[in-house]
Amino acid sequence: MGKLRLGVLASGRGSNLQAIMDAAAAGRLEAEVAVVVSDKKEALALERARSRGIPAVHIDPGSFASKEDYEAAVVETLNKHGVELVCLAGYMRLVGKTMLRAFPNRIMNIHPALLPAFPGLNAQKQAVEYGVRYSGCTVHFVDEGVDTGPIILQAVVPVLPDDTPETLAARILEQEHRIYPEAIALFAAGRLEIRGRKVYIKDA
């Protein structure tokens, strides 16, 4: 059996993409990034992909009449590259029904908070302002809600008294880079099973 083919969707610098590519190159992950797609032409993630010889595709949402049409173009690109699992890595758009239907239970996301706390944007700022003692990050399957899908892995990061959103984000990011490839590795090994809201890890 060949390696799991990943399609990574990113809108920005692509540091989680880099972590995934590095884990695959180091053999910690039985997967390969088959294509990187971005909704932003200048996204650094596209440059990171090109530097590894990975197809990097910009698809401009503004060129389409509807979200459905845009997502259909994304799905077509992913299918063209034989993608089996879609990984959102700093992808700043809500995934709609078109993509969810094309990849049921095969879209993952990483979020910089311990879901279900602090979903949506600026999660680190939300955590600091709320005064929580711990935050962290969550890898989850994507559903139609905002960061509401079944949780795969989480990592806990203490919130220090003098933390700013930026300092907390930097420490959380270190854990993101660790657990995202780990979650993909579990999927690649066929060890994840969704039952209702819960994800079970076989042979854990």
The 8 nearest C-alpha neighbors of each residue, nearest first, counted from 0:
[[1, 2, 3, 29, 187, 188, 30, 4],
 [2, 0, 3, 30, 29, 4, 31, 187],
 [1, 3, 30, 29, 4, 31, 0, 187],
 [4, 2, 30, 187, 31, 5, 29, 1],
 [5, 3, 82, 31, 83, 33, 30, 32],
 [6, 4, 32, 84, 82, 33, 85, 31],
 [5, 7, 85, 34, 82, 33, 35, 32],
 [8, 6, 86, 35, 87, 85, 36, 5],
 [7, 9, 87, 36, 37, 90, 35, 88],
 [10, 8, 90, 88, 37, 89, 11, 87],
 [11, 9, 90, 37, 39, 89, 42, 38],
 [12, 10, 42, 13, 9, 43, 44, 89],
 [11, 13, 43, 44, 14, 42, 10, 9],
 [12, 14, 44, 16, 15, 11, 17, 9],
 [13, 15, 17, 16, 12, 18, 44, 176],
 [16, 14, 18, 17, 13, 176, 88, 19],
 [15, 17, 13, 19, 14, 18, 20, 88],
 [18, 16, 14, 20, 15, 19, 21, 13],
 [17, 19, 15, 21, 176, 16, 20, 22],
 [18, 20, 16, 22, 180, 17, 21, 23],
 [21, 19, 17, 23, 22, 18, 24, 16],
 [20, 22, 24, 18, 23, 19, 17, 25],
 [23, 21, 25, 19, 27, 24, 20, 28],
 [22, 24, 28, 20, 26, 21, 25, 27],
 [25, 23, 21, 26, 22, 20, 27, 28],
 [26, 24, 22, 23, 27, 21, 28, 20],
 [25, 27, 23, 28, 24, 22, 29, 21],
 [28, 26, 22, 25, 23, 29, 184, 24],
 [27, 29, 23, 184, 26, 30, 22, 180],
 [30, 28, 2, 187, 3, 184, 23, 26],
 [31, 29, 3, 2, 28, 4, 23, 187],
 [30, 32, 4, 5, 33, 23, 3, 2],
 [31, 33, 5, 34, 4, 6, 20, 30],
 [32, 34, 5, 4, 6, 31, 80, 53],
 [35, 33, 54, 6, 32, 53, 55, 7],
 [36, 34, 7, 55, 6, 8, 56, 54],
 [37, 35, 56, 8, 57, 55, 7, 9],
 [38, 36, 57, 9, 39, 10, 8, 58],
 [37, 39, 58, 59, 57, 10, 60, 40],
 [40, 38, 37, 42, 41, 10, 57, 59],
 [39, 41, 57, 42, 38, 37, 59, 58],
 [42, 40, 39, 43, 45, 11, 46, 44],
 [43, 41, 11, 44, 39, 40, 45, 10],
 [42, 44, 12, 46, 45, 11, 41, 13],
 [43, 45, 13, 47, 12, 42, 46, 11],
 [46, 44, 48, 55, 43, 47, 42, 49],
 [47, 45, 49, 43, 48, 44, 50, 42],
 [46, 48, 44, 50, 45, 49, 43, 51],
 [49, 47, 53, 45, 51, 46, 50, 55],
 [50, 48, 52, 46, 51, 53, 47, 55],
 [49, 51, 47, 48, 52, 46, 53, 45],
 [52, 50, 49, 48, 53, 47, 20, 46],
 [51, 53, 49, 50, 48, 54, 55, 47],
 [52, 54, 48, 49, 51, 34, 55, 33],
 [55, 53, 34, 35, 49, 56, 52, 48],
 [56, 54, 35, 45, 48, 36, 34, 49],
 [55, 57, 36, 35, 58, 37, 54, 45],
 [56, 58, 37, 40, 36, 38, 59, 39],
 [59, 57, 38, 37, 60, 56, 36, 73],
 [58, 60, 61, 38, 62, 57, 39, 40],
 [61, 59, 62, 69, 63, 58, 38, 66],
 [60, 62, 59, 63, 64, 69, 65, 58],
 [63, 61, 60, 59, 64, 69, 58, 65],
 [64, 62, 61, 65, 69, 60, 68, 66],
 [63, 65, 68, 62, 66, 61, 69, 67],
 [66, 64, 68, 67, 63, 69, 60, 70],
 [65, 67, 69, 68, 70, 64, 63, 60],
 [68, 66, 70, 65, 69, 71, 97, 95],
 [69, 67, 71, 65, 66, 70, 63, 72],
 [70, 68, 66, 72, 71, 67, 63, 60],
 [69, 71, 73, 67, 72, 68, 74, 66],
 [70, 72, 68, 74, 69, 73, 67, 75],
 [71, 73, 75, 69, 70, 74, 76, 68],
 [72, 74, 70, 76, 75, 71, 77, 69],
 [75, 73, 77, 71, 76, 72, 78, 70],
 [74, 76, 72, 78, 73, 77, 79, 71],
 [75, 77, 79, 73, 74, 78, 72, 80],
 [78, 76, 74, 80, 82, 79, 75, 6],
 [79, 77, 81, 75, 80, 76, 82, 74],
 [78, 80, 76, 77, 81, 75, 82, 74],
 [81, 79, 78, 77, 82, 33, 76, 34],
 [80, 82, 78, 79, 83, 77, 4, 33],
 [81, 83, 4, 5, 77, 6, 80, 78],
 [82, 84, 4, 5, 81, 3, 85, 105],
 [85, 83, 105, 5, 82, 106, 6, 86],
 [84, 86, 106, 6, 5, 7, 105, 107],
 [87, 85, 7, 107, 106, 108, 6, 88],
 [86, 88, 108, 8, 90, 7, 107, 89],
 [89, 87, 9, 90, 15, 8, 16, 86],
 [88, 90, 9, 10, 91, 87, 11, 13],
 [91, 89, 9, 10, 88, 87, 92, 8],
 [92, 90, 10, 89, 93, 9, 11, 38],
 [91, 93, 90, 94, 10, 38, 89, 95],
 [94, 92, 95, 91, 145, 143, 90, 144],
 [93, 95, 92, 98, 143, 96, 99, 141],
 [96, 94, 97, 98, 93, 99, 143, 67],
 [95, 97, 99, 98, 100, 94, 143, 67],
 [98, 96, 100, 95, 99, 67, 70, 101],
 [97, 99, 101, 100, 96, 95, 102, 70],
 [100, 98, 96, 102, 103, 101, 97, 95],
 [99, 101, 98, 97, 103, 102, 96, 95],
 [100, 102, 98, 99, 103, 97, 74, 96],
 [101, 103, 105, 99, 100, 98, 104, 106],
 [104, 102, 105, 99, 100, 101, 106, 98],
 [105, 103, 106, 102, 140, 141, 99, 142],
 [104, 106, 102, 84, 103, 85, 107, 83],
 [105, 107, 85, 141, 140, 86, 104, 84],
 [108, 106, 140, 86, 141, 139, 87, 85],
 [107, 109, 87, 139, 138, 86, 140, 141],
 [108, 110, 138, 137, 139, 88, 111, 179],
 [109, 111, 137, 136, 112, 138, 108, 146],
 [112, 110, 136, 135, 122, 171, 137, 123],
 [113, 111, 136, 135, 134, 110, 114, 122],
 [114, 112, 136, 135, 116, 137, 134, 115],
 [115, 113, 116, 112, 137, 117, 118, 146],
 [114, 116, 113, 118, 117, 147, 146, 112],
 [117, 115, 114, 113, 118, 112, 126, 122],
 [118, 116, 122, 112, 125, 115, 114, 119],
 [119, 117, 146, 116, 122, 115, 114, 145],
 [120, 118, 145, 122, 117, 146, 121, 110],
 [119, 121, 122, 118, 117, 123, 125, 91],
 [122, 120, 124, 123, 125, 119, 117, 164],
 [121, 123, 125, 117, 124, 120, 112, 111],
 [122, 124, 126, 164, 125, 121, 168, 127],
 [125, 123, 164, 127, 121, 126, 122, 128],
 [124, 126, 122, 128, 123, 127, 129, 121],
 [127, 125, 123, 129, 124, 128, 131, 122],
 [128, 126, 124, 130, 129, 125, 123, 164],
 [127, 129, 125, 130, 126, 124, 131, 123],
 [130, 128, 126, 127, 131, 125, 124, 132],
 [129, 131, 127, 128, 126, 132, 158, 125],
 [132, 130, 133, 129, 126, 127, 158, 134],
 [133, 131, 158, 157, 130, 134, 159, 160],
 [134, 132, 157, 158, 131, 156, 155, 135],
 [133, 135, 156, 112, 113, 155, 157, 158],
 [136, 134, 155, 156, 112, 113, 154, 171],
 [135, 137, 111, 112, 113, 154, 110, 153],
 [136, 138, 153, 110, 109, 113, 152, 139],
 [139, 137, 109, 152, 151, 108, 150, 153],
 [140, 138, 150, 151, 149, 108, 107, 148],
 [139, 141, 107, 148, 149, 106, 108, 104],
 [142, 140, 148, 106, 107, 139, 108, 143],
 [141, 143, 148, 144, 140, 147, 99, 146],
 [144, 142, 95, 145, 141, 94, 96, 99],
 [145, 143, 147, 142, 146, 148, 141, 93],
 [144, 146, 147, 119, 118, 143, 93, 142],
 [147, 145, 118, 148, 144, 119, 141, 110],
 [146, 148, 144, 145, 142, 149, 115, 141],
 [147, 149, 141, 142, 140, 139, 146, 150],
 [150, 148, 196, 140, 139, 197, 198, 151],
 [151, 149, 139, 152, 138, 198, 148, 140],
 [150, 152, 139, 138, 198, 149, 182, 153],
 [153, 151, 138, 137, 150, 182, 178, 154],
 [152, 154, 137, 136, 138, 155, 113, 151],
 [153, 155, 135, 136, 174, 156, 137, 152],
 [156, 154, 135, 134, 133, 157, 153, 136],
 [155, 157, 135, 134, 133, 171, 158, 154],
 [158, 156, 133, 132, 159, 134, 155, 135],
 [157, 159, 132, 133, 134, 156, 162, 160],
 [158, 160, 162, 161, 157, 132, 167, 133],
 [161, 159, 162, 158, 132, 130, 163, 127],
 [160, 162, 159, 163, 158, 166, 127, 167],
 [163, 161, 159, 160, 166, 167, 158, 164],
 [162, 164, 165, 166, 167, 161, 127, 124],
 [163, 165, 124, 123, 167, 166, 168, 127],
 [166, 164, 168, 163, 167, 169, 123, 162],
 [167, 165, 169, 163, 168, 164, 162, 170],
 [166, 168, 164, 170, 169, 165, 162, 163],
 [169, 167, 165, 171, 166, 170, 164, 123],
 [168, 170, 172, 166, 167, 171, 165, 173],
 [171, 169, 167, 172, 173, 168, 166, 174],
 [170, 172, 168, 174, 173, 169, 135, 167],
 [173, 171, 175, 169, 174, 170, 168, 176],
 [174, 172, 176, 170, 171, 175, 177, 169],
 [173, 175, 177, 171, 172, 176, 178, 154],
 [176, 174, 172, 177, 178, 173, 179, 136],
 [175, 177, 174, 173, 18, 15, 179, 178],
 [178, 176, 174, 175, 179, 180, 173, 181],
 [177, 179, 181, 175, 180, 176, 182, 174],
 [180, 178, 182, 181, 175, 177, 176, 183],
 [179, 181, 183, 19, 182, 178, 184, 177],
 [182, 180, 178, 184, 179, 183, 185, 177],
 [183, 181, 185, 179, 184, 180, 178, 186],
 [182, 184, 186, 180, 185, 181, 187, 179],
 [183, 185, 187, 181, 28, 182, 186, 180],
 [186, 184, 188, 182, 190, 183, 187, 191],
 [185, 187, 183, 189, 188, 184, 191, 190],
 [188, 186, 184, 189, 185, 3, 183, 29],
 [187, 189, 185, 186, 190, 184, 29, 191],
 [190, 188, 186, 187, 191, 185, 192, 201],
 [189, 191, 201, 185, 188, 200, 186, 192],
 [192, 190, 200, 186, 199, 189, 185, 201],
 [191, 193, 199, 198, 194, 200, 190, 201],
 [194, 192, 198, 197, 199, 195, 191, 196],
 [195, 193, 197, 196, 198, 192, 199, 149],
 [194, 196, 197, 193, 198, 149, 192, 199],
 [197, 195, 149, 194, 198, 193, 148, 150],
 [198, 196, 194, 195, 149, 193, 199, 150],
 [197, 199, 193, 192, 151, 149, 194, 150],
 [200, 198, 192, 191, 201, 193, 197, 194],
 [201, 199, 191, 190, 203, 202, 192, 198],
 [200, 202, 190, 203, 199, 191, 192, 189],
 [203, 201, 200, 190, 199, 191, 185, 189],
 [202, 201, 200, 199, 190, 191, 185, 198]]
